[in-house]
Amino acid sequence: MSNDVVQDATPQPGGGDRVAAPSPHGTAKDAGDTGYSKDLKARHINMIAIGGAIGTGLFLGAGGRLASAGPALALAYAVCGLFAFFVVKALGELVLHRPSSGSFVSYSREFLGEKGAYVAGWMYFLNWSTTGIADITAIALYTHYWSFFTDIPQWVLALIALAVVLAINMISVKIFGELEFWFAVIKVAALVVFMIIGIVLLATQHPVDGAAPGLANLTDHGGIFPEGLMPVVIVMQGVVFAYSCVELVGVTAGETAEPHKVVPKAVNAIMWRVGFFYVGSVVLLALLLPWNQYKDGQSPFVTVLSKLGVDGAGDIMNLVVLTAAMSSLNSGLYSTGRILRSMAVAGSAPKFTARMNSSQVPYGGILLTSAVCVVGVGLNYVVPGKAFEIVLNIAALGIISTWCTIMLCHWVFVRRAKAGLVERPAFRLPFSPVTEWVTIAFLLGVVALMWNDPEVGRRTVMLIPLIAVALVAGWFGVRGRVNAAAAEREAAAAGETARE
């Protein structure tokens, strides 16, 4: 049998698209999961889950959002964090149904059909390939903070960053896990230290910028909603993207020996981590300084520490955000390599992306993502001042598409469970199917909010028809291979049934 997905499948009306129809006697299997090592340990998965929820969106982006929305930013983080938790909870339930390195693309194939898997996979690739460009751009910009590197062109630093992370990803999944573990440790340690400092300042009423911290910073400067409700609503589009990467826990499940034990703990812990680190940090920042003293482009943590006269605060936080960007790039190459392999064995991605090296790393997909990132190196050469902004908004569409796909897959999964076709695990998304549809409505609402930003957001939304045309054209290009792979799966499944 070739490297194809093995599952029960039945032709669907309209032709060219088959949907797996698992029976009570078995569930779909993804041949894209074969060949992987199981070297990711529980500590790796737990810290990857933490690291996925903590990044530059908090360390750097919270400053500008506080300046526009005021203390109510904490509410925005709480609301978006709740929906992010719903997404990862739904994904966790699907993981326990069937762990897969193909993650939601593999689940899309099972519950939404090949067209669904095709769209989910390439939108995720769009997300991470453009995020990778943003990451290498950010790394170059953060490195330029230190005078030693200012004479090195931005595009050279971007290329070096890509080469280093690419080499790390190629070695082994264990090295990836260790690197992500320590990246997460650095980010968490930085937040914990800052929060301890902030709590001590509050408890002792030590002046910050000449004024005592406390509730007065919330009440004396326009209140919780100093600019009204609308800025808080608008800022949610940026807050949602701060949580992008939480779905990575589903991809890593295919390379851990005990996903049924590790994944539920990691998913459940995301909720309190979001509350503690994101909401807690923003509340603390708002108590330490008036909201209008924070500004876009500067880490709010640096703002506070600099007001205290802490030498080297900028250097320390710049190192942390540099770590966050490296972590994001590392995760992007890892996840797209696995997703593209799952697609390749089903015929919807280039064949070479199914290839693995002797270290059981799917190097073909990683190289394809890296190739797109090289385009980002070119952007850093041609338009170094705009490269970050151009690609970040395109990535936004990819992550919203991914999250909506996860919720749709879960909805179909629950329907099949009610019909007796599959069995739901004890670990479940609560209040289904209401939770799925409310989450999807919220995410689509975020896309609608992007239209209110005429400079960048509106142009990004206007790209949706172009992306749709590209996806349709691509489908007609791959559907022959997809149908051939599906036919082979059916024949293999029939052979297995006959042998039983």
N, C-alpha and C positions, 0 to 999 in steps of 0.2 A: 504493500500500500504506500502511496506517495504522501508527502507532507501536506495533507489536506485536513479540513475539519470533518470529524466523524460525528454525525448526529442523525436522528430521525428527521426526515424532511419530506414535505409534501408540496407539490406545485400549487401555486396560488393563482387566482384569476388575474388575467392581465399578462401573464407570462413574464419570463425573465427575472422573476423574483421569488425565491423560495423561503419559507418560514419554517424554522424547526418546530416540530410538534412533539415535545417530550411526552412520554407515556408514564403511567405510574410505575412502570417496570424499569425506568432508567431516565437519565437526564442527558442533555447534549454534552458532547465532549469536543474540545477544541484541540486539534492536532498541533496548533501553534504553541501549545503549552509543553510539548515534548522537548526534551533535551536540556532543560534548565536545571541548574544546581539549586539546592535548597539551603543556601548559605546565609540568608537573612535571619537573624535571631530576633527574639522578642524585643530586646532593647533597641535594635535597629528600627523595627516597625514603630515602636512607641515614640522614638525621637523623630522619625521621619514624619509621623502624624503631627507632632508638635511643630517641627520646622516648617511643615506645609502651611500651618496656620499663622506663622509669624514671619514677616518679611519686611521689605522696604516700604510696603503700604503702611506699616505702623511706625517703623523707625524714622522714615523720612516723610511720607505722605501725610501723616497726622498733623503736622505743623500747619500746612496750608488749609487743611480741612477745618481745624480749630479756628483759624483766622476767618473763615467764611461762614461757618455754621455755629460757632460758639460752643459752650459746654454741652449742648444737645447732641454733639457729635457722639457722645457716649451712647445715646439712645440709638443712633444710626448703626453703630457697631454692634449693639445688642440685637437689633432687628435682623440685620444682614447675617450676623453670626448664627441666629436661630435657623434661618433658611439654609445656610451652609451646613449646619448640623443635620437638618432633614435630608439633604442631598447625600451626605456621607453615611447617614444611618440607613438610607435606602440602598446605597451601594454595599454597605456592610452585610445587609440581609442577602443580597444577590451573591456576595462572595461566599457566604456560608451555604447557599444553595449549590454553588459550584465555583471553587477558587480558580481563577484564570489570570494569567499574565496579560491576556488580551482585554481583561476587565470589561468595561462597559461596551466596547466594540464587540467582544465575544457575546455579551448578553444581548446586544442589539441584534446580532445575527440570529440568536435563539428566539427572541420575542418580537422583533420588528421586521425580520427578514433581511436579505442581503442588501437591499437598497438602504435600509436603516443603518446597517453596519458600515456601509460605504460612506454615507454622509457623516455618521458619527466619527469615523476614523479620520477622514480628511479634514473635518472641521477641528478635530483635536490636534492634528498635525499643523494646521494653520495657526492654531493658538500657540503651540509650543515653539514652532519655528520662528514666528514673529516675536514671541516672548524672548527667545534666545537672542535675537537681534537686539532687543531692548536691554537684555542682561549684559551682553558684551559691551554695549554702548555705555551702560551705567558703570560697569567695571572700569572702563577707560576714563570716564568722567571722575569717578571717585579716586582713581589712582593719580589723576592730575592735581588732586588736592594737595599732595605733597610736592614741594619744590623740586625734589630730586628727579621727578618724572615729567615735569612741565615741558621740557624740551623734546620729549618723545611724542611724535604725532599720535593723535587719538586713534587712528585706524591701526597703527602698529600695536598699541596696547590691546585693542580689541582682538586682533589676530592672535596675539600671545595668549590671552585669556581663553580663547576658543581652543587653541592647540593643547593647552594644559589640561582643561577639563575633558576634552576628547580623549586624550591619552589615558586619563584616570578611568573613564568609562569603559575603555577597551580592555583593561587588565582583568577585572573580575567583578562580579556582583558584590562579593565580600568587601572589596576595596570601596566600591560605591557606598555600601551600607556604613562602613566605618567613617568615611568622609562626611556623609550626611549626619551621622551620629554626632560628630564633633562640631560640625557647623551648627547644629541645633543646640548643642551645649553652650556654645559661645553666645548665641542669640538669647537663650533663656537666662544664662548667667548675667548678661548685660541688663536685661529687664529686671531681674530679681534685685541686683545691686542698686539700680536706680530706684526701684520701689521702696527698698529699705531706707535709702537716703531720703526719699520724699516723705515717708511715714515719720521718720525722726524729725524732719523739719516741721511737719504739722504738729507733732506731739510737743515739741519744745518751743513752738512759735518763733523759730529762728527766722529773721527777716530774709526775704528773697527780693532782691532789687529794691531794698529799702522799706518794704512793707511786709507785715506779718501774713503768712499764708492762712487760708481757711475759707469758711463759707462765704465770707464777704466778697471773695473773688467771683462767686456765682451770682450774688444778689445785687452788687453795687455797680455792675457794668452791663446792665440791660437784661439781667436775669438769665434763665436757662436757654431761652430762645431770643437772643439779642437782636437778630436780624429777621425774626419771624420763622414760620414753619417751612416755607418754600426752600430756603437754602439748605435746610436739613434733608429735605426730600431729594433735592438735586444732587447733593454730595453722596447720596447712596450709590450712585453709579460707580464712583471711585472706591467706595468701601467694599462693594461686592468683589471687585477685582483684587482687593487686598487679601481676600480669603482664597483666591484661586491657587490650587495646589493641594487642597485637602483631599481631593479625589485620588491622589497618588497612593494612598493607603490601599486602594483596591488593586492597583497594578502590582504593588509589592507582594500582595498575598500569594501570587503564583510562585514566588521564590522563597517561601518560608515553609519549614517542615510541619508546623502545626497552626495553620491559618484559623481553624475553628476555635482555638484557644486565644490566639494573639489578637486577631482582628476585632472581636467584640470589645475587648478591654481598650484597645487603641481608639476605637470609634467613640465609645462612651466617655472616654477621658477628654475628647476634643471639646465637649460642651463646657466643662468647668475651666478648661485651659483658656478658651475664648473669653469666658466671663472674667477670669482672673487677669489675664495678660492684656487683652484688648480693652475691654470696658474699664477694668481697674486702672490701667495706665492712663487712659484718657480722663477719667474722673480725677485722678491724682494730679495730672498736668493742669487741669482746670482749677483745682484748689490751690496750687502753688503759685500760679501767675494768672492775671486777667487774660481772658481769651484773645484780646486784641494785641497782646504783646508777642504772640506767635506769628510766624510768617511763612509763606510758601517758599520752598527751596532750601529751608533750613530745618534740620531735625529738631523737634520740640524738646527732646532730651538735651541737646546741645544748648538750646536757648536757656533752659533752666540752669544747667551747670555753669554756663558762662556768666549768668547773672550772679552766681555764687562766687565767681572768681576762681573756679577750678581750672588750673592750668592743664592743658592737653585734652580738654573735654572734646574739642572738635576732632582731634586725632583719634581718640578712643572710639567715638561714635562713627567716624568715617571708616574705621577698620571693621566695625560691626555691620554697617550697611554694605561694605564691600564683601563681607562674608555672606550676607543674605543674597546678594546678586550672584555670587559664585554658586551658592546652594541651589538657587533657582535654575541656573544654566545646567548644573549637574543633573538635577531632577528631570529637566526637559529632555535632555539627550537620553537618559535612562528610560523614561516612560514612552517616548515616541519609538524607540527601538523595539520595545515589546509590542506596542500597539500595531506598528507597521508589519511586524512578523505575523501577527494574527491575521491581518488583512491579506498579506502576501500568500499564505497557504490557502486562502479562500479565493484568490484570483483578483482581488480588488486593489492590490498594490504591486509595484514592480517585483519580479521574482527575486532579484538580488537582495531585497530587504528581508527575505526569509533566512538568509545565510547566518550561521553562527561560527565563531572561532573556537579554538581548542579550549578556551576558558569558559565556554558555554554562554558567551555574550553575543546577542544578535547585532553584529557589527554593521550589517547592511543598512538597517533602518537608522542607526546612529549616524552613519556616514551621510545618508540622505539629508537628515536634519542639519547636520553640520555644513553641508553644501549650501543650504539656504542661508545659514548664518554667515557664510562667506559673503553672500550678497549684502548682508548687514555691514560687513567690514567695508564693502564698497560705499555704502551709504555714509559710513563714518568718514570716508575720504571725500565724498562729493558734497554732502550736506551735514557736517559734524554737529551743527547746532540744532538740527531738526530730526535727526535719525531716531531719537528716543520717542518723540511725540508721534511720529508717523506710524511706527509699528505697534505701539502699545495699544492704540485704539482698535486696530485690526484684531489684535489678540483678544480684546474684550468680547468680540462677537464669537470667537471660538470657545471661550470658557462658558458663556451663557448657553450656547448650543450643546456643549457637553453636559452641563447640569440638567438641562431640559431633557436630554436623551436618557440620562440615568433615571429621572422620575417617570418618564414614559415606559421604560423597560420594567420598572418596578410595578407600575400600574397593571401592565399586561401579565406580569408574573403573579400578582395577587389574583387577577381574574382567573388564570389557569389553575391556581391553587384552589379557588372556590369551586371550580369545575372538576376537581379531583385529578387533574393531569400532573401536577407537581405538588410537593409538600413544603409548606413554609417552615423555616426553622423557628426555634423559640425566640431567637433574637430578631425583633421586628420593628419596622417603622410604625409608629403609632398613628391612629386615626386615618388609616388608608380607606378609601382613595381621596378623601378630602385634602390630606396633606400634600399629595402629589400635585393636584390641580391648583391649590393655593400657591404652592411654590413656583409652579410654571407661570402662573399669572403674575406673580411678583417679578420674576426674571424678565418676562416680556415687558412689564412696566418699566424696568430699568432701561431696556432698549428704547422705549418711547421717550424716557427722560433725556436720553442722549441727544434727541432732536432739539432740545432747548439750548444746546451749546452750538451756536452757528459756526464757530471757528473750526472745531475739530469733531465734536460729536455728531453733528448733522452730516458732515462729509463721510463719516464712518458708516452711518446708517444707510447713506446713499450707495455704499459699496455692496449692500446685501443683494440687489438684483444681479450685479456682476459676478459675485461669488456663486449665486444660484445657477447662472448660465454656465459657469466653469464646471460646476458639479454635474450638471446635466450632460454637458459635452463629454466629461470624463467618464460618466457612467456608460455612455454608448461605446466608448473606447474599450472598456474592460468587461462589459457584460458577457461577451463570448467566453472569456476565461472563467468568469464567475459561474456561468451555467455549466461549463464543463466540470469544474470542481464540485459543484453541487450534485451533478449526475454521478460522479465518482463516489461521493459520500453516500448517496442513496444505494449504490451498488454494494459498497462496503458494508453498510448497515444491514442490507438484505442478506448478505453473506454471513454476517455474524448471527443474525436471527436464525438462519437455516442451520448453522452449526450448533446453536443452542437447542 
